[in-house]
Amino acid sequence: MSGVGILGRRQRILAWLGFLALAAHAPLVAFVKPGDDWMLSVTVAAIVAFVIVIDDHERRRAIAADAPPND
């Protein structure tokens, strides 16, 4: 994407990889260990997902601001 967000290209890829790793880790921990240890993975994954959504919103807003108006 050519828009400017809060994350760079490499940071965005790492955020997606981290989100996917945490999303896969939470059910595994819930299955293997008794207790609520899996909740930490879910919470961190939700925070990373929120940052990805905010970055996407900022990129779309920057692209829309650069686009010529439809007249």
N, C-alpha and C positions, 0 to 999 in steps of 0.2 A: 504494500500500500504506500502511496506517496504522501499521505497526510502526516501531520506531526502529532504524535500522541505523547504520553508520559513515558512510554517505554520505547527503546530503540528496537531494531529488528532482532538482534541477538537476545536482548532481554525478553522480548515477547516470546521467542521460541523457547527460551529457558523457563519462562512462566508457564507456558503450555505443557512442557515436559514435566515440570514440577507438579502441576495440577493433576495430570494423568497418573503420575507415580503415586501421589497421595490418594487419589480416588481409587486406585487399585490396592493400595496398602491398607486402607481402612477396613474393608471386608475381610481381608486376610487376618488382620490382627483380631478382629471381632470373632472370627472362627477359632483361632488358635488359643488366644488368651481369654480367660474369664475376666469380667470387669469392664470398666469403661475406658480402657486405654485407647480404643479405636476412636473415641470422640475427639481426641486431640488432632488426629489426622483429618477428620471431617471438618473441624474448625479451621485448620490451616488451609485446607483445600478451598473452603468457602471464601477465605480472605484473598487467596490468590485468584480465584475466579472473579471476585469483585474488582480486583485491580485490572484484570484482563478486560472486563466489561467497560470499566471507566476509560481505559486506553482506547478501546474500540469506539466509544462515544466521542472522545476528543478527536480521533482521526476523522470520523465522519463529519464532525462539525467543521473541522479545518477544510475538508474537501468541499463541503457545501458552501463555505464562505468564499472559496476561490472560484467556484463555478459561476458562470455568467447568469444573470437573472433571466427567467423565462418570460419574455414579453410577447 
